Amino acid sequence: MNASVGLVLMVAAGGALGGMARLAVSNLFARRWGTAFPWGTLAVNLSGALLAGAAAGWFGLARGGEVTGGWLFLVVGLLGGYTTVSSLSLQSLVLWQSGRRRAAVGNVAVTLTAGLALAALGWWLTGRPT
């Protein structure tokens, strides 16, 4: 099997598992605490950020480590399927730790503000009241 095909399959497998984990965690929190607040999504996003940071430390990426098949499976696939906030958090942390604090804060602020605005726009475009 071609090495790049194998890596793509690793990402795909991780993504499938991450999506199933997200559903399981979200449903667990919804059953326990209800749906008046998105506790499940919050739990998924915060745990994904924690796991992405741990993976970056484990794989040594903050110190210039190599992207490996394990990284692709765990972070790009599994955590990518589980949550994209893990990527936002990790990338902002790397900016912060590299001394680019304004860029880190800007990344978070723009992502959250634009994400909320675009979610509202998408909602509006479907004809649903906000």
Backbone as CSV, one residue per row, in Angstrom:
resi,resn,N_x,N_y,N_z,CA_x,CA_y,CA_z,C_x,C_y,C_z
1,MET,0.849,-1.184,0.000,0.000,0.000,0.000,0.888,1.239,0.000
2,ASN,0.525,2.218,-0.768,1.225,3.488,-0.818,1.193,4.143,0.560
3,ALA,2.340,4.709,0.985,2.435,5.312,2.322,1.425,6.440,2.501
4,SER,1.226,7.265,1.485,0.278,8.372,1.630,-1.162,7.869,1.726
5,VAL,-1.479,6.781,1.048,-2.810,6.189,1.163,-3.005,5.662,2.577
6,GLY,-1.977,5.031,3.115,-2.044,4.537,4.489,-2.274,5.660,5.487
7,LEU,-1.611,6.794,5.296,-1.795,7.938,6.196,-3.207,8.505,6.084
8,VAL,-3.722,8.572,4.872,-5.093,9.059,4.684,-6.081,8.123,5.381
9,LEU,-5.846,6.828,5.278,-6.724,5.866,5.949,-6.630,5.985,7.470
10,MET,-5.442,6.301,7.987,-5.293,6.512,9.429,-6.103,7.732,9.883
11,VAL,-6.034,8.804,9.113,-6.810,10.006,9.436,-8.304,9.698,9.363
12,ALA,-8.710,8.967,8.345,-10.129,8.619,8.187,-10.621,7.760,9.349
13,ALA,-9.832,6.782,9.747,-10.224,5.929,10.870,-10.318,6.742,12.152
14,GLY,-9.341,7.602,12.380,-9.379,8.466,13.559,-10.591,9.381,13.546
15,GLY,-10.895,9.947,12.386,-12.047,10.832,12.261,-13.356,10.123,12.563
16,ALA,-13.473,8.894,12.090,-14.687,8.115,12.363,-14.833,7.851,13.855
17,LEU,-13.752,7.452,14.494,-13.791,7.198,15.937,-14.058,8.483,16.723
18,GLY,-13.451,9.579,16.286,-13.665,10.855,16.965,-15.105,11.321,16.868
19,GLY,-15.710,11.162,15.706,-17.114,11.533,15.543,-18.032,10.707,16.429
20,MET,-17.748,9.418,16.529,-18.561,8.567,17.396,-18.366,8.933,18.870
21,ALA,-17.138,9.272,19.234,-16.870,9.677,20.621,-17.586,10.980,20.954
22,ARG,-17.587,11.913,20.006,-18.288,13.177,20.232,-19.768,12.935,20.490
23,LEU,-20.374,12.101,19.687,-21.791,11.791,19.855,-22.043,11.150,21.219
24,ALA,-21.194,10.206,21.599,-21.373,9.510,22.875,-21.242,10.469,24.057
25,VAL,-20.226,11.309,24.049,-20.014,12.245,25.156,-21.142,13.271,25.203
26,SER,-21.501,13.819,24.059,-22.586,14.807,24.022,-23.892,14.216,24.532
27,ASN,-24.215,13.012,24.125,-25.447,12.362,24.580,-25.404,12.071,26.075
28,LEU,-24.264,11.653,26.568,-24.107,11.383,27.996,-24.389,12.641,28.820
29,PHE,-23.799,13.751,28.425,-24.007,15.006,29.152,-25.450,15.489,29.012
30,ALA,-26.049,15.333,27.841,-27.435,15.765,27.629,-28.385,14.969,28.526
31,ARG,-28.155,13.675,28.633,-28.999,12.853,29.516,-28.818,13.239,30.985
32,ARG,-27.597,13.556,31.357,-27.294,13.857,32.768,-27.747,15.259,33.172
33,TRP,-27.471,16.261,32.334,-27.733,17.651,32.709,-28.723,18.373,31.804
34,GLY,-29.295,17.708,30.844,-30.273,18.339,29.972,-29.623,19.088,28.823
35,THR,-30.477,19.766,28.061,-29.997,20.448,26.853,-30.198,21.959,26.889
36,ALA,-30.503,22.507,28.060,-30.683,23.957,28.152,-29.367,24.696,27.891
37,PHE,-28.268,24.061,28.176,-26.932,24.590,27.873,-26.159,23.457,27.214
38,PRO,-25.321,23.750,26.227,-24.611,22.679,25.515,-23.436,22.102,26.320
39,TRP,-23.747,21.488,27.458,-22.700,20.937,28.316,-21.877,19.880,27.595
40,GLY,-22.521,19.071,26.796,-21.797,18.022,26.082,-20.796,18.593,25.101
41,THR,-21.215,19.597,24.351,-20.303,20.231,23.400,-19.165,20.919,24.133
42,LEU,-19.487,21.592,25.222,-18.443,22.237,26.014,-17.447,21.196,26.524
43,ALA,-17.948,20.082,27.038,-17.064,19.020,27.530,-16.195,18.459,26.409
44,VAL,-16.794,18.252,25.253,-16.051,17.736,24.105,-14.964,18.733,23.693
45,ASN,-15.330,19.995,23.557,-14.367,20.992,23.093,-13.223,21.182,24.081
46,LEU,-13.531,21.246,25.370,-12.477,21.449,26.354,-11.595,20.211,26.500
47,SER,-12.191,19.029,26.477,-11.373,17.814,26.569,-10.531,17.631,25.311
48,GLY,-11.075,18.016,24.168,-10.299,17.941,22.928,-9.102,18.865,22.955
49,ALA,-9.285,20.066,23.505,-8.167,20.998,23.630,-7.099,20.430,24.560
50,LEU,-7.534,19.848,25.668,-6.591,19.229,26.605,-5.818,18.103,25.923
51,LEU,-6.518,17.251,25.201,-5.869,16.131,24.522,-4.924,16.596,23.413
52,ALA,-5.283,17.653,22.704,-4.409,18.178,21.650,-3.125,18.732,22.257
53,GLY,-3.256,19.443,23.370,-2.061,19.947,24.046,-1.178,18.817,24.537
54,ALA,-1.822,17.792,25.105,-1.067,16.635,25.580,-0.373,15.934,24.412
55,ALA,-1.057,15.812,23.292,-0.460,15.168,22.121,0.721,15.978,21.601
56,ALA,0.583,17.296,21.592,1.689,18.147,21.128,2.912,17.951,22.013
57,GLY,2.667,17.861,23.328,3.777,17.603,24.230,4.363,16.219,24.034
58,TRP,3.508,15.224,23.899,3.946,13.837,23.735,4.778,13.657,22.469
59,PHE,4.291,14.247,21.367,4.983,14.088,20.088,6.091,15.117,19.888
60,GLY,6.242,16.048,20.837,7.319,17.024,20.762,7.181,18.054,19.670
61,LEU,5.957,18.313,19.222,5.788,19.256,18.113,6.129,20.682,18.509
62,ALA,5.955,21.030,19.777,6.301,22.387,20.216,7.811,22.604,20.130
63,ARG,8.582,21.525,20.093,10.048,21.611,20.002,10.549,21.201,18.616
64,GLY,9.693,21.261,17.643,10.104,20.955,16.271,10.071,19.482,15.912
65,GLY,9.302,18.680,16.649,9.192,17.255,16.358,8.530,16.994,15.017
66,GLU,8.685,15.789,14.538,8.134,15.385,13.249,6.656,15.015,13.357
67,VAL,5.908,15.331,12.323,4.534,14.859,12.225,4.600,13.394,11.804
68,THR,4.034,12.532,12.630,4.095,11.094,12.376,2.702,10.553,12.066
69,GLY,2.655,9.283,11.726,1.367,8.633,11.521,0.532,8.658,12.782
70,GLY,1.181,8.502,13.926,0.466,8.573,15.207,-0.180,9.927,15.427
71,TRP,0.552,10.993,15.090,0.006,12.354,15.197,-1.182,12.526,14.259
72,LEU,-1.026,12.063,13.040,-2.102,12.198,12.061,-3.354,11.450,12.511
73,PHE,-3.177,10.241,13.040,-4.319,9.472,13.526,-4.965,10.158,14.726
74,LEU,-4.158,10.499,15.730,-4.687,11.010,16.985,-5.219,12.431,16.879
75,VAL,-4.420,13.345,16.358,-4.812,14.758,16.377,-5.630,15.142,15.155
76,VAL,-5.104,14.868,13.977,-5.831,15.258,12.763,-7.113,14.435,12.612
77,GLY,-7.012,13.133,12.824,-8.178,12.267,12.657,-9.093,12.253,13.858
78,LEU,-8.633,11.639,14.956,-9.488,11.450,16.131,-9.985,12.769,16.712
79,LEU,-9.059,13.670,17.045,-9.484,14.944,17.629,-10.143,15.854,16.599
80,GLY,-9.748,15.741,15.342,-10.420,16.496,14.295,-11.868,16.078,14.144
81,GLY,-12.135,14.790,14.286,-13.511,14.293,14.247,-14.255,14.579,15.540
82,TYR,-13.509,14.624,16.627,-14.094,14.868,17.950,-14.432,16.345,18.122
83,THR,-13.524,17.215,17.754,-13.735,18.652,17.881,-12.701,19.424,17.093
84,THR,-13.100,20.554,16.554,-12.120,21.406,15.895,-11.583,22.472,16.843
85,VAL,-12.207,22.601,17.976,-11.711,23.569,18.951,-10.340,23.144,19.461
86,SER,-10.048,21.860,19.422,-8.722,21.411,19.833,-7.654,22.032,18.941
87,SER,-7.926,22.127,17.651,-6.971,22.748,16.733,-6.817,24.229,17.034
88,LEU,-7.917,24.932,17.229,-7.873,26.348,17.562,-7.058,26.569,18.833
89,SER,-7.330,25.788,19.836,-6.644,25.942,21.111,-5.152,25.673,20.977
90,LEU,-4.815,24.601,20.303,-3.417,24.232,20.152,-2.662,25.270,19.330
91,GLN,-3.250,25.705,18.230,-2.571,26.682,17.390,-2.402,28.009,18.117
92,SER,-3.386,28.398,18.900,-3.281,29.636,19.667,-2.218,29.508,20.753
93,LEU,-2.139,28.346,21.377,-1.104,28.105,22.388,0.287,28.199,21.783
94,VAL,0.462,27.612,20.605,1.763,27.666,19.938,2.127,29.120,19.628
95,LEU,1.165,29.903,19.145,1.416,31.320,18.894,1.832,32.025,20.187
96,TRP,1.103,31.769,21.255,1.377,32.404,22.551,2.772,32.035,23.047
97,GLN,3.082,30.759,23.005,4.373,30.293,23.516,5.547,30.749,22.654
98,SER,5.274,31.059,21.411,6.346,31.540,20.543,6.495,33.065,20.617
99,GLY,5.796,33.673,21.575,5.920,35.114,21.766,4.981,35.944,20.917
100,ARG,4.114,35.320,20.167,3.177,36.040,19.308,1.829,36.156,20.020
101,ARG,1.835,36.832,21.156,0.657,36.904,22.003,-0.514,37.629,21.338
102,ARG,-0.225,38.701,20.611,-1.307,39.406,19.905,-1.959,38.500,18.861
103,ALA,-1.148,37.748,18.157,-1.687,36.827,17.154,-2.529,35.738,17.821
104,ALA,-2.073,35.253,18.970,-2.824,34.217,19.682,-4.186,34.743,20.114
105,VAL,-4.197,35.911,20.734,-5.462,36.508,21.178,-6.338,36.845,19.976
106,GLY,-5.726,37.376,18.924,-6.474,37.692,17.712,-7.084,36.455,17.080
107,ASN,-6.335,35.355,17.072,-6.845,34.107,16.509,-8.093,33.645,17.252
108,VAL,-8.031,33.686,18.570,-9.186,33.274,19.372,-10.350,34.232,19.163
109,ALA,-10.082,35.525,19.251,-11.151,36.522,19.144,-11.832,36.484,17.782
110,VAL,-11.040,36.431,16.731,-11.617,36.415,15.387,-12.381,35.113,15.146
111,THR,-11.804,33.999,15.564,-12.476,32.717,15.349,-13.811,32.670,16.073
112,LEU,-13.821,33.080,17.326,-15.070,33.032,18.082,-16.093,34.031,17.557
113,THR,-15.640,35.254,17.302,-16.561,36.288,16.822,-17.093,35.942,15.427
114,ALA,-16.191,35.598,14.529,-16.612,35.264,13.167,-17.423,33.973,13.161
115,GLY,-17.034,33.005,13.991,-17.790,31.757,14.062,-19.212,31.987,14.510
116,LEU,-19.384,32.814,15.525,-20.727,33.136,15.996,-21.507,33.886,14.926
117,ALA,-20.853,34.850,14.287,-21.521,35.620,13.237,-21.915,34.721,12.060
118,LEU,-21.022,33.827,11.661,-21.333,32.945,10.540,-22.392,31.915,10.902
119,ALA,-22.387,31.451,12.147,-23.454,30.545,12.583,-24.801,31.259,12.517
120,ALA,-24.814,32.514,12.955,-26.048,33.303,12.876,-26.451,33.525,11.415
121,LEU,-25.471,33.799,10.557,-25.759,33.989,9.138,-26.327,32.704,8.533
122,GLY,-25.703,31.588,8.823,-26.210,30.317,8.315,-27.624,30.042,8.787
123,TRP,-27.876,30.333,10.050,-29.223,30.176,10.613,-30.196,31.074,9.852
124,TRP,-29.793,32.330,9.657,-30.640,33.316,8.972,-30.907,32.882,7.531
125,LEU,-29.883,32.379,6.848,-30.026,31.968,5.452,-31.007,30.810,5.293
126,THR,-31.204,30.022,6.327,-32.173,28.928,6.244,-33.581,29.413,6.484
127,GLY,-33.725,30.703,6.836,-35.045,31.249,7.098,-35.530,31.029,8.521
128,ARG,-34.661,30.579,9.395,-35.036,30.355,10.790,-34.844,31.632,11.581
129,PRO,-35.764,31.954,12.473,-35.591,33.167,13.279,-34.440,33.013,14.270
130,THR,-33.731,34.121,14.525,-32.629,34.079,15.505,-33.081,34.584,16.846
